Amino acid sequence: MNPLISAHELKALRPRELVLLDVRWVLGRDDGAQQYAQGHLPGAVFVDMERELSSAVGEHTGRHPLPLPADFEASARRWGITDQSHVVVYDDSGSLAAARAWWLLRHAGFENVQVLDGGLEAWKQASGQISTQAAQVNPGTVSLSWGRMPVVEFEELDSLTGVLIDSRATVRYLGISEPVDPVAGHIPGALNRPTTDNIDEQARFYSPQVLRAAFEKLGAQQPGSAAYCGSGITAAHQVLAAASAGIELGLYPGSWSEYCSYPQAPVATSDEKHRN
């Protein structure tokens, strides 16, 4: 299944088995629920990034640890998902948050899930209706598993067989600026490709051909390649973009916020874009 769906394609879907998830989240803000209440796709369920797509933070977990499998299954059922559902996820921030829900559902073995390309704004531009009514959802019965997407852990970073992509802004990668985490810089050997390079000025993903060329330029088509970011959220966007281009990337869920919590972990600030 194409991991992306256009607004026009979404409008053509039959609503019977459709589950819409609204993941309104931006780093540093906590008004996603209020934004949802002010207008969302009819029938969409609000999904809380901090409470439903993440778990409690520990000493070496990173800022957004993956939810526990049982907790995530309970959330998916609360959203109304069944084994027959067709799930479409969206946000209003370039799919940076929606990609996290997409990745988690895929990681949990649910394959019939797509991200609305262009998000809420694309829906509006397609003359899609907007609602301010909270969704009335019948509890779902979906049965989920875990571990279906490739994952890289801290201990495995030194033995990667492919390319490691740092998905953060270049100023953070180079250690010039670090507004969130206590240490600046990047994992030695990682190549920088900001997640924002995946989308155009309308927050829509570039074509599979354009994206594939960009990933191949980095060598990310090699088996064993993976992506990380600050806390594992926007790196899922990198995985999503690669998937739309037919490339499988692993995800380092703890990302930089976990990595830099280990005092012994080496840190680099040089531009390594020409290294393989």
Contacts in CASP RR format, 6 or more apart in sequence:
PFRMAT RR
TARGET T0000
AUTHOR 0000-0000-0000
METHOD contacts of the structure
MODEL  1
MNPLISAHELKALRPRELVLLDVRWVLGRDDGAQQYAQGHLPGAVFVDME
RELSSAVGEHTGRHPLPLPADFEASARRWGITDQSHVVVYDDSGSLAAAR
AWWLLRHAGFENVQVLDGGLEAWKQASGQISTQAAQVNPGTVSLSWGRMP
VVEFEELDSLTGVLIDSRATVRYLGISEPVDPVAGHIPGALNRPTTDNID
EQARFYSPQVLRAAFEKLGAQQPGSAAYCGSGITAAHQVLAAASAGIELG
LYPGSWSEYCSYPQAPVATSDEKHRN
1 111 0 8 1.000
1 112 0 8 1.000
1 114 0 8 1.000
2 114 0 8 1.000
2 244 0 8 1.000
3 102 0 8 1.000
3 113 0 8 1.000
3 114 0 8 1.000
3 115 0 8 1.000
3 240 0 8 1.000
3 243 0 8 1.000
3 244 0 8 1.000
4 114 0 8 1.000
4 115 0 8 1.000
4 116 0 8 1.000
4 117 0 8 1.000
4 205 0 8 1.000
4 240 0 8 1.000
4 244 0 8 1.000
5 88 0 8 1.000
5 114 0 8 1.000
5 115 0 8 1.000
5 116 0 8 1.000
5 117 0 8 1.000
6 116 0 8 1.000
6 117 0 8 1.000
6 122 0 8 1.000
6 126 0 8 1.000
7 116 0 8 1.000
7 117 0 8 1.000
7 118 0 8 1.000
7 119 0 8 1.000
7 122 0 8 1.000
7 123 0 8 1.000
7 125 0 8 1.000
7 126 0 8 1.000
7 128 0 8 1.000
8 126 0 8 1.000
10 88 0 8 1.000
10 116 0 8 1.000
10 123 0 8 1.000
11 126 0 8 1.000
11 128 0 8 1.000
13 86 0 8 1.000
13 88 0 8 1.000
17 82 0 8 1.000
17 84 0 8 1.000
17 85 0 8 1.000
17 86 0 8 1.000
18 85 0 8 1.000
18 86 0 8 1.000
18 87 0 8 1.000
18 88 0 8 1.000
19 45 0 8 1.000
19 79 0 8 1.000
19 80 0 8 1.000
19 81 0 8 1.000
19 85 0 8 1.000
19 86 0 8 1.000
19 87 0 8 1.000
19 88 0 8 1.000
20 41 0 8 1.000
20 43 0 8 1.000
20 44 0 8 1.000
20 45 0 8 1.000
20 87 0 8 1.000
20 88 0 8 1.000
20 89 0 8 1.000
20 90 0 8 1.000
20 135 0 8 1.000
21 44 0 8 1.000
21 45 0 8 1.000
21 47 0 8 1.000
21 79 0 8 1.000
21 87 0 8 1.000
21 88 0 8 1.000
21 89 0 8 1.000
21 90 0 8 1.000
21 98 0 8 1.000
21 101 0 8 1.000
22 36 0 8 1.000
22 40 0 8 1.000
22 41 0 8 1.000
22 44 0 8 1.000
22 45 0 8 1.000
22 46 0 8 1.000
22 47 0 8 1.000
22 90 0 8 1.000
22 91 0 8 1.000
23 47 0 8 1.000
23 49 0 8 1.000
23 53 0 8 1.000
23 89 0 8 1.000
23 90 0 8 1.000
23 91 0 8 1.000
23 97 0 8 1.000
23 98 0 8 1.000
23 100 0 8 1.000
23 101 0 8 1.000
24 32 0 8 1.000
24 33 0 8 1.000
24 35 0 8 1.000
24 36 0 8 1.000
24 40 0 8 1.000
24 46 0 8 1.000
24 91 0 8 1.000
24 92 0 8 1.000
24 93 0 8 1.000
24 97 0 8 1.000
25 32 0 8 1.000
25 49 0 8 1.000
25 50 0 8 1.000
25 91 0 8 1.000
25 93 0 8 1.000
25 97 0 8 1.000
26 32 0 8 1.000
26 93 0 8 1.000
26 97 0 8 1.000
27 180 0 8 1.000
27 233 0 8 1.000
30 50 0 8 1.000
32 46 0 8 1.000
33 46 0 8 1.000
33 48 0 8 1.000
35 92 0 8 1.000
36 44 0 8 1.000
36 46 0 8 1.000
37 132 0 8 1.000
37 134 0 8 1.000
38 132 0 8 1.000
39 130 0 8 1.000
39 131 0 8 1.000
39 132 0 8 1.000
40 46 0 8 1.000
40 120 0 8 1.000
40 130 0 8 1.000
40 131 0 8 1.000
40 132 0 8 1.000
41 90 0 8 1.000
41 120 0 8 1.000
41 123 0 8 1.000
41 128 0 8 1.000
41 129 0 8 1.000
41 130 0 8 1.000
41 131 0 8 1.000
42 129 0 8 1.000
42 130 0 8 1.000
42 131 0 8 1.000
42 133 0 8 1.000
43 131 0 8 1.000
43 133 0 8 1.000
43 135 0 8 1.000
44 90 0 8 1.000
44 131 0 8 1.000
44 135 0 8 1.000
45 79 0 8 1.000
45 80 0 8 1.000
45 135 0 8 1.000
45 137 0 8 1.000
46 134 0 8 1.000
46 135 0 8 1.000
47 53 0 8 1.000
47 75 0 8 1.000
47 79 0 8 1.000
47 89 0 8 1.000
47 101 0 8 1.000
49 64 0 8 1.000
49 97 0 8 1.000
49 100 0 8 1.000
49 233 0 8 1.000
50 64 0 8 1.000
52 67 0 8 1.000
52 72 0 8 1.000
52 75 0 8 1.000
53 64 0 8 1.000
53 67 0 8 1.000
53 75 0 8 1.000
53 100 0 8 1.000
53 101 0 8 1.000
53 104 0 8 1.000
54 64 0 8 1.000
54 65 0 8 1.000
54 66 0 8 1.000
54 67 0 8 1.000
55 61 0 8 1.000
55 65 0 8 1.000
55 66 0 8 1.000
55 67 0 8 1.000
55 68 0 8 1.000
55 71 0 8 1.000
56 65 0 8 1.000
57 63 0 8 1.000
57 64 0 8 1.000
57 65 0 8 1.000
58 65 0 8 1.000
59 261 0 8 1.000
60 154 0 8 1.000
60 258 0 8 1.000
60 261 0 8 1.000
60 262 0 8 1.000
61 254 0 8 1.000
61 258 0 8 1.000
62 231 0 8 1.000
62 254 0 8 1.000
62 255 0 8 1.000
62 257 0 8 1.000
62 258 0 8 1.000
62 261 0 8 1.000
63 180 0 8 1.000
63 181 0 8 1.000
63 230 0 8 1.000
63 231 0 8 1.000
63 257 0 8 1.000
64 231 0 8 1.000
64 232 0 8 1.000
64 233 0 8 1.000
64 254 0 8 1.000
64 257 0 8 1.000
65 253 0 8 1.000
65 254 0 8 1.000
66 104 0 8 1.000
66 107 0 8 1.000
66 253 0 8 1.000
67 75 0 8 1.000
67 104 0 8 1.000
69 108 0 8 1.000
69 144 0 8 1.000
69 145 0 8 1.000
69 146 0 8 1.000
72 104 0 8 1.000
72 108 0 8 1.000
72 144 0 8 1.000
73 108 0 8 1.000
73 142 0 8 1.000
73 143 0 8 1.000
73 144 0 8 1.000
76 105 0 8 1.000
76 108 0 8 1.000
76 110 0 8 1.000
76 140 0 8 1.000
76 142 0 8 1.000
76 144 0 8 1.000
77 139 0 8 1.000
77 140 0 8 1.000
77 141 0 8 1.000
77 142 0 8 1.000
78 137 0 8 1.000
78 139 0 8 1.000
78 140 0 8 1.000
79 137 0 8 1.000
79 140 0 8 1.000
80 137 0 8 1.000
80 138 0 8 1.000
80 139 0 8 1.000
80 140 0 8 1.000
80 142 0 8 1.000
81 87 0 8 1.000
81 110 0 8 1.000
81 140 0 8 1.000
81 142 0 8 1.000
82 140 0 8 1.000
82 141 0 8 1.000
82 142 0 8 1.000
83 141 0 8 1.000
83 142 0 8 1.000
83 143 0 8 1.000
85 112 0 8 1.000
85 142 0 8 1.000
86 112 0 8 1.000
86 113 0 8 1.000
86 114 0 8 1.000
87 105 0 8 1.000
87 110 0 8 1.000
87 112 0 8 1.000
87 113 0 8 1.000
87 114 0 8 1.000
88 113 0 8 1.000
88 114 0 8 1.000
88 115 0 8 1.000
88 116 0 8 1.000
89 98 0 8 1.000
89 101 0 8 1.000
89 102 0 8 1.000
89 105 0 8 1.000
89 113 0 8 1.000
89 114 0 8 1.000
89 115 0 8 1.000
89 116 0 8 1.000
90 98 0 8 1.000
90 115 0 8 1.000
90 116 0 8 1.000
90 118 0 8 1.000
90 119 0 8 1.000
90 120 0 8 1.000
90 123 0 8 1.000
91 97 0 8 1.000
91 98 0 8 1.000
91 119 0 8 1.000
91 120 0 8 1.000
92 119 0 8 1.000
92 120 0 8 1.000
92 121 0 8 1.000
93 203 0 8 1.000
94 118 0 8 1.000
94 119 0 8 1.000
94 199 0 8 1.000
94 203 0 8 1.000
95 115 0 8 1.000
95 116 0 8 1.000
95 117 0 8 1.000
95 118 0 8 1.000
95 119 0 8 1.000
95 199 0 8 1.000
95 203 0 8 1.000
95 205 0 8 1.000
95 237 0 8 1.000
95 240 0 8 1.000
96 195 0 8 1.000
96 233 0 8 1.000
96 234 0 8 1.000
96 237 0 8 1.000
97 233 0 8 1.000
98 115 0 8 1.000
98 116 0 8 1.000
98 119 0 8 1.000
99 115 0 8 1.000
99 233 0 8 1.000
99 234 0 8 1.000
99 236 0 8 1.000
99 237 0 8 1.000
99 239 0 8 1.000
99 240 0 8 1.000
100 232 0 8 1.000
100 233 0 8 1.000
100 236 0 8 1.000
101 113 0 8 1.000
102 113 0 8 1.000
102 114 0 8 1.000
102 115 0 8 1.000
102 236 0 8 1.000
102 240 0 8 1.000
103 149 0 8 1.000
103 236 0 8 1.000
103 239 0 8 1.000
103 240 0 8 1.000
103 251 0 8 1.000
105 113 0 8 1.000
106 113 0 8 1.000
106 148 0 8 1.000
106 149 0 8 1.000
107 146 0 8 1.000
107 147 0 8 1.000
107 148 0 8 1.000
107 149 0 8 1.000
107 151 0 8 1.000
108 144 0 8 1.000
108 145 0 8 1.000
108 146 0 8 1.000
108 147 0 8 1.000
108 148 0 8 1.000
109 144 0 8 1.000
109 145 0 8 1.000
109 146 0 8 1.000
109 147 0 8 1.000
109 148 0 8 1.000
110 142 0 8 1.000
110 144 0 8 1.000
115 240 0 8 1.000
116 122 0 8 1.000
116 123 0 8 1.000
117 204 0 8 1.000
117 205 0 8 1.000
118 199 0 8 1.000
118 202 0 8 1.000
118 203 0 8 1.000
118 204 0 8 1.000
118 205 0 8 1.000
119 203 0 8 1.000
121 202 0 8 1.000
121 203 0 8 1.000
122 202 0 8 1.000
122 203 0 8 1.000
122 204 0 8 1.000
123 130 0 8 1.000
124 130 0 8 1.000
149 239 0 8 1.000
149 250 0 8 1.000
149 251 0 8 1.000
150 224 0 8 1.000
150 226 0 8 1.000
150 248 0 8 1.000
150 249 0 8 1.000
150 250 0 8 1.000
150 251 0 8 1.000
151 250 0 8 1.000
151 251 0 8 1.000
151 252 0 8 1.000
151 253 0 8 1.000
152 160 0 8 1.000
152 226 0 8 1.000
152 228 0 8 1.000
152 250 0 8 1.000
152 251 0 8 1.000
152 252 0 8 1.000
153 252 0 8 1.000
154 252 0 8 1.000
154 254 0 8 1.000
154 258 0 8 1.000
154 259 0 8 1.000
154 262 0 8 1.000
154 265 0 8 1.000
157 164 0 8 1.000
157 187 0 8 1.000
157 252 0 8 1.000
157 259 0 8 1.000
160 224 0 8 1.000
160 225 0 8 1.000
160 226 0 8 1.000
161 222 0 8 1.000
161 223 0 8 1.000
161 224 0 8 1.000
162 219 0 8 1.000
162 220 0 8 1.000
162 222 0 8 1.000
162 223 0 8 1.000
162 224 0 8 1.000
162 225 0 8 1.000
162 226 0 8 1.000
163 191 0 8 1.000
163 218 0 8 1.000
163 219 0 8 1.000
163 220 0 8 1.000
163 222 0 8 1.000
163 225 0 8 1.000
163 226 0 8 1.000
163 276 0 8 1.000
164 187 0 8 1.000
164 189 0 8 1.000
164 190 0 8 1.000
164 191 0 8 1.000
164 225 0 8 1.000
164 226 0 8 1.000
164 227 0 8 1.000
164 228 0 8 1.000
164 252 0 8 1.000
165 190 0 8 1.000
165 191 0 8 1.000
165 192 0 8 1.000
165 193 0 8 1.000
165 218 0 8 1.000
165 220 0 8 1.000
165 225 0 8 1.000
165 226 0 8 1.000
165 227 0 8 1.000
165 228 0 8 1.000
165 235 0 8 1.000
165 238 0 8 1.000
165 249 0 8 1.000
166 173 0 8 1.000
166 186 0 8 1.000
166 187 0 8 1.000
166 190 0 8 1.000
166 191 0 8 1.000
166 192 0 8 1.000
166 193 0 8 1.000
166 227 0 8 1.000
166 228 0 8 1.000
166 229 0 8 1.000
166 256 0 8 1.000
167 193 0 8 1.000
167 194 0 8 1.000
167 195 0 8 1.000
167 227 0 8 1.000
167 228 0 8 1.000
167 229 0 8 1.000
167 230 0 8 1.000
167 234 0 8 1.000
167 235 0 8 1.000
167 237 0 8 1.000
167 238 0 8 1.000
168 186 0 8 1.000
168 192 0 8 1.000
168 194 0 8 1.000
168 195 0 8 1.000
168 229 0 8 1.000
168 230 0 8 1.000
168 234 0 8 1.000
168 256 0 8 1.000
169 194 0 8 1.000
169 196 0 8 1.000
170 192 0 8 1.000
170 194 0 8 1.000
171 177 0 8 1.000
172 178 0 8 1.000
172 179 0 8 1.000
172 184 0 8 1.000
172 185 0 8 1.000
172 186 0 8 1.000
172 230 0 8 1.000
172 256 0 8 1.000
173 185 0 8 1.000
173 186 0 8 1.000
173 190 0 8 1.000
173 192 0 8 1.000
174 185 0 8 1.000
174 186 0 8 1.000
174 192 0 8 1.000
174 269 0 8 1.000
174 270 0 8 1.000
174 271 0 8 1.000
175 184 0 8 1.000
175 185 0 8 1.000
175 186 0 8 1.000
175 269 0 8 1.000
176 184 0 8 1.000
177 184 0 8 1.000
178 184 0 8 1.000
178 185 0 8 1.000
180 230 0 8 1.000
180 257 0 8 1.000
181 230 0 8 1.000
181 256 0 8 1.000
181 257 0 8 1.000
181 260 0 8 1.000
182 260 0 8 1.000
183 260 0 8 1.000
183 267 0 8 1.000
184 267 0 8 1.000
184 269 0 8 1.000
185 256 0 8 1.000
185 267 0 8 1.000
185 268 0 8 1.000
185 269 0 8 1.000
186 192 0 8 1.000
186 256 0 8 1.000
186 267 0 8 1.000
186 268 0 8 1.000
186 269 0 8 1.000
187 228 0 8 1.000
187 256 0 8 1.000
187 259 0 8 1.000
187 265 0 8 1.000
187 267 0 8 1.000
187 268 0 8 1.000
188 266 0 8 1.000
188 267 0 8 1.000
188 268 0 8 1.000
188 272 0 8 1.000
189 268 0 8 1.000
189 272 0 8 1.000
189 275 0 8 1.000
190 228 0 8 1.000
190 268 0 8 1.000
190 272 0 8 1.000
191 218 0 8 1.000
191 272 0 8 1.000
191 273 0 8 1.000
191 275 0 8 1.000
192 271 0 8 1.000
192 272 0 8 1.000
192 273 0 8 1.000
193 214 0 8 1.000
193 215 0 8 1.000
193 218 0 8 1.000
193 238 0 8 1.000
195 229 0 8 1.000
195 234 0 8 1.000
195 235 0 8 1.000
195 237 0 8 1.000
195 238 0 8 1.000
195 241 0 8 1.000
197 214 0 8 1.000
198 205 0 8 1.000
198 206 0 8 1.000
198 211 0 8 1.000
198 237 0 8 1.000
198 238 0 8 1.000
198 240 0 8 1.000
198 241 0 8 1.000
199 205 0 8 1.000
199 206 0 8 1.000
200 206 0 8 1.000
205 211 0 8 1.000
205 241 0 8 1.000
205 244 0 8 1.000
206 214 0 8 1.000
206 241 0 8 1.000
208 244 0 8 1.000
208 245 0 8 1.000
208 246 0 8 1.000
209 245 0 8 1.000
211 241 0 8 1.000
211 242 0 8 1.000
211 244 0 8 1.000
211 245 0 8 1.000
212 221 0 8 1.000
212 245 0 8 1.000
212 246 0 8 1.000
212 247 0 8 1.000
215 221 0 8 1.000
215 241 0 8 1.000
215 242 0 8 1.000
215 245 0 8 1.000
215 247 0 8 1.000
219 225 0 8 1.000
219 276 0 8 1.000
220 242 0 8 1.000
220 247 0 8 1.000
220 249 0 8 1.000
221 247 0 8 1.000
223 248 0 8 1.000
224 250 0 8 1.000
225 247 0 8 1.000
225 249 0 8 1.000
225 250 0 8 1.000
226 249 0 8 1.000
226 250 0 8 1.000
226 251 0 8 1.000
226 252 0 8 1.000
227 235 0 8 1.000
227 238 0 8 1.000
227 239 0 8 1.000
227 242 0 8 1.000
227 249 0 8 1.000
227 250 0 8 1.000
227 251 0 8 1.000
227 252 0 8 1.000
228 235 0 8 1.000
228 251 0 8 1.000
228 252 0 8 1.000
228 254 0 8 1.000
228 255 0 8 1.000
228 256 0 8 1.000
228 259 0 8 1.000
229 235 0 8 1.000
229 238 0 8 1.000
229 255 0 8 1.000
229 256 0 8 1.000
230 255 0 8 1.000
230 256 0 8 1.000
230 257 0 8 1.000
231 254 0 8 1.000
231 255 0 8 1.000
231 256 0 8 1.000
231 257 0 8 1.000
232 251 0 8 1.000
232 252 0 8 1.000
232 253 0 8 1.000
232 254 0 8 1.000
232 255 0 8 1.000
235 251 0 8 1.000
235 252 0 8 1.000
235 255 0 8 1.000
236 251 0 8 1.000
238 249 0 8 1.000
239 249 0 8 1.000
239 250 0 8 1.000
239 251 0 8 1.000
242 248 0 8 1.000
242 249 0 8 1.000
243 249 0 8 1.000
252 259 0 8 1.000
259 265 0 8 1.000
260 267 0 8 1.000
END
